[in-house]
Amino acid sequence: MAEGTLTGTDKKPRRIGITTGGGDCPGLNAVIRAVVLRASLEGIEVVGIEDGFGGLMSGTDSGVRTLTPREVLPLLDRGGTILGTTNRGDPFSYPGPGGARVDRSAEVVARARELGLDLVITVGGDGTQRIAFDFDALGLPVIGVPKTIDNDLAATVETFGFGTAVQVVVDALDRLRTTAESHDRIMLLEVMGRDAGWIALHSGIAGGADVVLLPELPYSAESVAAALRERIRRGHHFSLIVVAEGASAIGEEVATKAAAGTLGGRQAPLLGGAGHRAASQIAALLPDLEYRVTVLGHIQRGGTPTAYDRLLASRLGVAAVEAALRGEHGVLVASFPPDIRTVPLADAVNRVRCVDPEGQLVAHARGLGIEFGDRPPGVSGGPPPEG
């Protein structure tokens, strides 16, 4: 779906930029690699823009550089991004003197034109794509590539980085299970997921968690405690609880750190403490049990991408260049398995794709006996395991 044509013409682009923004995740380098390799087959030069849009602003430490196939070929399995990234560099609201916010977007557009960029491929989540959408409206053509470990970007079924993050969490659950069983402990694992519990839900099912606490389903500590008592009655003296960082008890705000920061160019609270708070609430009801809390944090963002994330990132990179060849811009290359297609970039911004509490995935988790703590004690979506 073409939102427009490149600089008002159907000509093939000669020079395109690529930038990575927001939090890093495995697969970013695979996208960069795919864009350069596909573009090179058409004789298109690719310019890497460093540190988000910072490379297009004067007075920053970042810059731009030409990317070659030889340089990017070894990047497929490398985590992070060779271009650098930031979630504090919104050109429309850039930090200025004395804490003021300054609009430097015109500077970015002027620099892009000076460099002869026909289009910029923006790799990022909702914050990055919102900025990209605004630039497209200003006359700087963009094509978005969806990236976020939280898998919460609207207008796409999946984002690369998510699968690797889930695998990291499942590996942690596998390790926590053995020590939990050995010591008869309740292990709580806090994972990322500000507004959406996709990581917690997927890893909870794949990692055999007993309780999963999601932002979309405010929990009752009493319900969780009742589920743990039932497990003990059945002979299970340990439990694994996955807590999304945005999860909260019914009637409570999410747990936050003292400081506030900038996320995707907008002010947002810095989350932290959901796992410890849940442990304290449950321990008040079951004081005779031992509780341990592990916070994975940025471990979920780093390391080598899984095979599937490499595949998805590579396909999205190729699809972005092919969309440019068709003259499209103002679009997001989105994954609707088994296909990749373009959708209006407007569909991907200003809203978050959350877990559906009444959806099939939650229902299947309940069918496995997983407790979400959102229902009165004794009420569940499926019987707990007998064994």
C-alpha positions as CSV (number, residue, x, y, z in Angstrom):
1,M,0.0,0.0,0.0
2,A,1.9,3.0,-1.2
3,E,1.3,6.1,0.9
4,G,3.2,8.2,-1.6
5,T,6.1,8.1,-4.1
6,L,9.7,9.0,-3.5
7,T,10.2,12.7,-3.6
8,G,7.2,12.9,-5.9
9,T,8.6,10.7,-8.6
10,D,8.5,7.0,-9.6
11,K,12.3,7.0,-10.2
12,K,14.3,4.3,-8.5
13,P,16.1,5.7,-5.5
14,R,19.9,6.1,-5.9
15,R,20.8,6.7,-2.3
16,I,19.0,5.7,0.8
17,G,19.7,6.1,4.5
18,I,19.1,3.6,7.3
19,T,18.9,4.4,11.0
20,T,18.2,2.3,14.2
21,G,16.4,3.9,17.1
22,G,15.0,3.1,20.5
23,G,16.2,0.3,22.6
24,D,18.7,-2.2,21.1
25,C,17.7,-5.8,20.4
26,P,19.1,-8.8,18.6
27,G,18.5,-8.6,14.9
28,L,19.2,-5.0,14.2
29,N,22.4,-5.8,12.4
30,A,20.7,-8.5,10.4
31,V,18.3,-5.8,9.1
32,I,21.2,-3.5,8.2
33,R,22.9,-6.3,6.4
34,A,19.8,-7.2,4.4
35,V,19.1,-3.6,3.4
36,V,22.6,-3.2,2.1
37,L,22.8,-6.5,0.3
38,R,19.4,-6.0,-1.4
39,A,20.1,-2.4,-2.3
40,S,23.6,-3.3,-3.8
41,L,21.9,-5.6,-6.3
42,E,20.1,-2.6,-7.7
43,G,23.1,-0.3,-7.6
44,I,21.7,1.7,-4.7
45,E,24.1,3.3,-2.2
46,V,23.2,2.9,1.5
47,V,24.2,5.5,4.1
48,G,24.2,4.5,7.7
49,I,22.9,7.2,10.0
50,E,24.4,6.8,13.5
51,D,22.6,7.1,16.9
52,G,19.0,7.4,15.6
53,F,18.6,10.7,13.7
54,G,21.5,12.1,15.6
55,G,23.8,11.6,12.6
56,L,21.8,14.1,10.7
57,M,22.1,16.9,13.3
58,S,25.1,19.2,13.6
59,G,26.9,19.5,16.9
60,T,26.4,15.8,17.8
61,D,29.1,13.1,18.2
62,S,27.5,10.9,15.6
63,G,27.5,11.1,11.9
64,V,26.9,9.2,8.7
65,R,28.9,6.6,6.7
66,T,28.5,4.5,3.6
67,L,27.8,0.9,4.2
68,T,29.2,-1.7,1.8
69,P,28.3,-5.4,1.3
70,R,31.7,-6.4,2.5
71,E,31.3,-4.6,5.7
72,V,27.9,-6.0,6.6
73,L,28.2,-9.6,5.4
74,P,29.5,-10.8,8.8
75,L,26.8,-9.1,10.8
76,L,24.0,-11.7,10.6
77,D,24.6,-13.2,14.1
78,R,25.8,-10.1,15.8
79,G,23.6,-8.5,18.5
80,G,23.1,-4.8,19.0
81,T,23.6,-2.3,16.1
82,I,26.8,-1.1,14.4
83,L,25.0,2.3,13.9
84,G,24.3,2.9,17.6
85,T,20.9,3.8,18.9
86,T,19.1,6.0,21.4
87,N,15.6,6.6,22.8
88,R,16.4,10.1,23.9
89,G,17.0,11.8,20.5
90,D,13.6,12.9,19.2
91,P,14.5,15.7,16.7
92,F,11.1,17.2,17.2
93,S,11.7,17.6,20.9
94,Y,15.4,17.5,21.4
95,P,17.1,18.4,24.7
96,G,18.2,22.0,24.8
97,P,19.8,24.4,27.2
98,G,18.4,24.6,30.7
99,G,16.2,21.5,30.1
100,A,14.2,23.1,27.3
101,R,13.0,21.1,24.4
102,V,14.0,22.2,20.9
103,D,12.5,21.3,17.5
104,R,15.4,20.4,15.3
105,S,13.5,18.5,12.6
106,A,14.1,21.0,9.9
107,E,17.8,20.6,10.4
108,V,17.5,16.8,9.9
109,V,15.5,17.3,6.7
110,A,18.0,19.8,5.3
111,R,20.9,17.5,6.1
112,A,19.2,14.5,4.5
113,R,18.7,16.5,1.3
114,E,22.3,17.8,1.4
115,L,23.4,14.1,1.5
116,G,21.2,13.3,-1.5
117,L,19.1,10.8,0.4
118,D,16.0,9.8,-1.5
119,L,14.5,7.9,1.5
120,V,15.4,6.8,5.0
121,I,14.6,3.3,6.4
122,T,13.9,3.7,10.1
123,V,14.3,0.5,12.2
124,G,12.6,0.8,15.5
125,G,9.5,0.6,17.7
126,D,6.5,2.8,18.3
127,G,8.6,5.9,19.4
128,T,10.9,5.6,16.4
129,Q,8.1,5.1,14.0
130,R,6.1,8.0,15.3
131,I,9.2,10.2,14.6
132,A,9.5,8.7,11.2
133,F,5.8,9.3,10.5
134,D,6.3,13.0,11.3
135,F,9.3,13.2,9.1
136,D,7.4,11.7,6.2
137,A,4.8,14.4,6.6
138,L,7.5,17.0,6.4
139,G,8.7,15.7,3.1
140,L,11.5,13.3,4.1
141,P,10.3,10.0,2.7
142,V,10.6,7.1,5.2
143,I,9.9,3.4,5.3
144,G,9.6,1.8,8.8
145,V,10.9,-1.6,9.9
146,P,9.3,-2.9,13.1
147,K,11.6,-3.7,16.0
148,T,10.9,-4.2,19.7
149,I,11.5,-7.1,22.1
150,D,8.1,-6.3,23.7
151,N,6.2,-7.3,20.5
152,D,3.8,-4.4,21.1
153,L,4.0,-2.5,17.9
154,A,0.6,-2.1,16.2
155,A,0.0,-3.0,12.6
156,T,2.3,-6.1,12.6
157,V,1.8,-9.5,14.0
158,E,5.4,-9.9,15.1
159,T,8.6,-7.9,15.6
160,F,12.1,-9.2,15.4
161,G,14.0,-9.3,18.8
162,F,10.9,-10.6,20.6
163,G,11.7,-14.3,19.9
164,T,15.2,-13.9,21.2
165,A,14.0,-12.2,24.3
166,V,11.5,-15.0,25.0
167,Q,14.2,-17.6,24.6
168,V,16.4,-15.7,27.1
169,V,13.5,-15.8,29.6
170,V,12.8,-19.4,29.0
171,D,16.5,-20.3,29.6
172,A,16.3,-18.4,32.9
173,L,13.1,-20.2,33.9
174,D,14.8,-23.6,33.2
175,R,17.6,-22.6,35.5
176,L,15.4,-21.2,38.2
177,R,13.3,-24.3,38.3
178,T,16.1,-26.6,39.4
179,T,17.1,-24.4,42.3
180,A,13.5,-23.7,43.2
181,E,12.7,-27.4,43.4
182,S,15.9,-28.1,45.4
183,H,15.1,-25.4,48.0
184,D,11.3,-25.5,48.0
185,R,11.2,-21.8,47.0
186,I,8.9,-19.5,45.2
187,M,10.9,-18.0,42.4
188,L,9.7,-14.7,40.8
189,L,11.2,-13.7,37.5
190,E,10.6,-10.0,36.4
191,V,10.7,-9.5,32.7
192,M,10.3,-6.6,30.3
193,G,6.9,-5.5,29.1
194,R,5.9,-2.0,30.0
195,D,2.3,-2.0,28.7
196,A,2.1,-5.4,27.0
197,G,2.7,-8.8,28.5
198,W,3.8,-10.7,25.4
199,I,7.2,-11.7,26.7
200,A,5.8,-12.8,30.1
201,L,2.9,-14.8,28.5
202,H,4.9,-16.5,25.8
203,S,7.8,-17.4,28.1
204,G,5.5,-18.4,30.9
205,I,3.9,-21.0,28.6
206,A,7.1,-22.1,27.0
207,G,9.0,-22.2,30.3
208,G,6.4,-24.0,32.4
209,A,5.6,-21.1,34.8
210,D,2.9,-21.7,37.4
211,V,1.8,-18.0,37.6
212,V,2.0,-15.2,35.0
213,L,1.3,-11.6,36.0
214,L,0.5,-9.3,33.0
215,P,-0.2,-5.6,32.6
216,E,-3.4,-6.4,30.9
217,L,-4.8,-8.5,33.8
218,P,-4.4,-6.7,37.2
219,Y,-3.9,-9.4,39.8
220,S,-5.1,-10.2,43.3
221,A,-2.4,-11.3,45.7
222,E,-5.1,-13.4,47.4
223,S,-5.8,-15.3,44.2
224,V,-2.2,-16.0,43.6
225,A,-1.7,-17.1,47.2
226,A,-4.7,-19.4,46.9
227,A,-3.2,-21.0,43.7
228,L,0.2,-21.5,45.5
229,R,-1.6,-23.1,48.5
230,E,-3.4,-25.5,46.1
231,R,0.0,-26.4,44.5
232,I,1.4,-27.2,47.9
233,R,-1.7,-29.3,48.8
234,R,-1.0,-31.3,45.7
235,G,2.6,-31.9,46.7
236,H,4.4,-29.1,44.7
237,H,6.4,-27.2,47.2
238,F,7.9,-24.8,44.8
239,S,6.6,-22.5,42.1
240,L,7.7,-20.3,39.2
241,I,6.1,-16.9,38.8
242,V,6.7,-14.6,35.7
243,V,6.1,-11.0,36.4
244,A,5.9,-8.4,33.6
245,E,7.5,-5.1,34.7
246,G,4.2,-3.4,33.9
247,A,2.0,-5.8,36.0
248,S,0.2,-4.4,39.0
249,A,-2.3,-5.5,41.6
250,I,-6.0,-4.6,41.2
251,G,-6.4,-0.9,42.1
252,E,-2.7,-0.1,42.2
253,E,-0.4,1.8,39.9
254,V,2.6,0.1,38.2
255,A,5.8,0.0,40.2
256,T,8.3,2.7,39.2
257,K,11.7,3.9,40.1
258,A,12.2,7.3,41.7
259,A,13.5,8.9,38.5
260,A,11.5,9.7,35.3
261,G,13.0,9.5,31.9
262,T,12.3,9.9,28.2
263,L,11.0,6.9,26.2
264,G,10.7,7.2,22.4
265,G,10.9,11.0,22.6
266,R,8.2,11.3,25.2
267,Q,8.3,11.6,29.0
268,A,7.5,8.3,30.7
269,P,8.0,6.7,34.1
270,L,10.9,4.3,34.5
271,L,9.4,1.0,35.5
272,G,11.0,-1.2,38.1
273,G,10.1,-3.2,41.2
274,A,7.1,-5.2,40.0
275,G,8.7,-8.5,41.0
276,H,9.7,-7.5,44.5
277,R,6.3,-5.9,45.1
278,A,4.5,-9.0,44.0
279,A,6.7,-11.1,46.3
280,S,6.0,-8.9,49.3
281,Q,2.3,-9.0,48.7
282,I,2.2,-12.8,48.4
283,A,4.6,-13.3,51.3
284,A,2.2,-11.3,53.5
285,L,-0.4,-14.0,52.9
286,L,2.0,-17.0,52.8
287,P,4.8,-16.0,55.3
288,D,6.1,-19.5,55.8
289,L,7.4,-19.8,52.2
290,E,10.8,-18.7,50.9
291,Y,10.8,-16.1,48.1
292,R,13.5,-15.1,45.7
293,V,13.2,-12.4,43.0
294,T,15.3,-12.3,39.8
295,V,15.2,-9.3,37.5
296,L,16.5,-10.0,34.0
297,G,16.4,-6.5,32.7
298,H,18.7,-5.7,29.8
299,I,19.9,-9.3,29.5
300,Q,16.8,-9.8,27.4
301,R,18.1,-7.2,24.9
302,G,21.6,-8.5,24.3
303,G,23.4,-11.4,22.7
304,T,23.0,-13.4,19.5
305,P,19.6,-13.4,17.7
306,T,17.8,-16.7,17.4
307,A,17.6,-18.3,13.9
308,Y,14.0,-17.1,13.6
309,D,14.8,-13.5,14.5
310,R,17.7,-13.6,11.9
311,L,15.2,-14.8,9.3
312,L,12.5,-12.3,10.2
313,A,15.0,-9.4,10.3
314,S,16.5,-10.4,7.0
315,R,13.1,-10.6,5.3
316,L,12.0,-7.2,6.7
317,G,15.2,-5.6,5.4
318,V,14.7,-7.0,1.9
319,A,11.1,-6.0,1.9
320,A,11.9,-2.4,2.9
321,V,14.2,-2.0,-0.1
322,E,11.7,-3.6,-2.4
323,A,9.0,-1.2,-1.1
324,A,11.3,1.7,-2.0
325,L,11.8,0.3,-5.4
326,R,8.1,0.3,-5.9
327,G,8.1,4.0,-5.0
328,E,6.4,3.5,-1.6
329,H,7.0,5.6,1.5
330,G,5.1,6.5,4.7
331,V,4.7,2.7,5.2
332,L,5.8,0.0,7.6
333,V,6.9,-3.3,6.3
334,A,4.9,-5.6,8.5
335,S,4.9,-9.4,9.2
336,F,1.7,-11.3,8.7
337,P,3.0,-14.8,8.6
338,P,3.8,-16.2,6.2
339,D,3.9,-12.9,4.3
340,I,5.6,-9.6,4.7
341,R,3.5,-6.6,3.4
342,T,3.4,-2.9,3.7
343,V,0.8,-1.0,5.8
344,P,0.4,2.7,6.4
345,L,2.9,4.0,9.0
346,A,0.0,5.8,10.7
347,D,-1.4,2.4,11.7
348,A,1.8,1.7,13.8
349,V,2.0,4.8,15.9
350,N,0.2,6.2,18.9
351,R,-1.2,2.9,20.1
352,V,0.2,-0.3,21.6
353,R,-0.7,-3.8,20.6
354,C,-1.6,-5.5,23.9
355,V,-2.4,-9.1,24.9
356,D,-6.1,-9.8,24.6
357,P,-7.3,-11.0,28.0
358,E,-10.1,-12.9,26.3
359,G,-7.9,-14.2,23.5
360,Q,-6.9,-17.7,22.6
361,L,-3.3,-17.4,23.9
362,V,-4.5,-16.5,27.4
363,A,-7.2,-19.2,27.2
364,H,-4.6,-21.9,26.3
365,A,-2.4,-20.8,29.2
366,R,-5.4,-21.2,31.5
367,G,-6.0,-24.6,30.0
368,L,-2.5,-25.5,31.1
369,G,-3.3,-24.5,34.7
370,I,-1.4,-21.3,34.6
371,E,-2.7,-18.8,37.2
372,F,-3.1,-15.1,36.3
373,G,-4.4,-13.9,39.7
374,D,-7.3,-12.0,38.0
375,R,-10.1,-14.2,39.3
376,P,-11.4,-15.0,42.8
377,P,-9.8,-18.0,44.5
378,G,-11.1,-21.3,43.1
379,V,-12.2,-19.8,39.8
380,S,-9.9,-20.6,36.8
381,G,-10.0,-21.3,33.1
382,G,-8.9,-24.9,33.5
383,P,-8.1,-27.5,36.2
384,P,-4.7,-27.5,37.8
385,P,-2.4,-30.5,37.0
386,E,-3.1,-33.5,39.2
387,G,0.4,-34.8,39.1
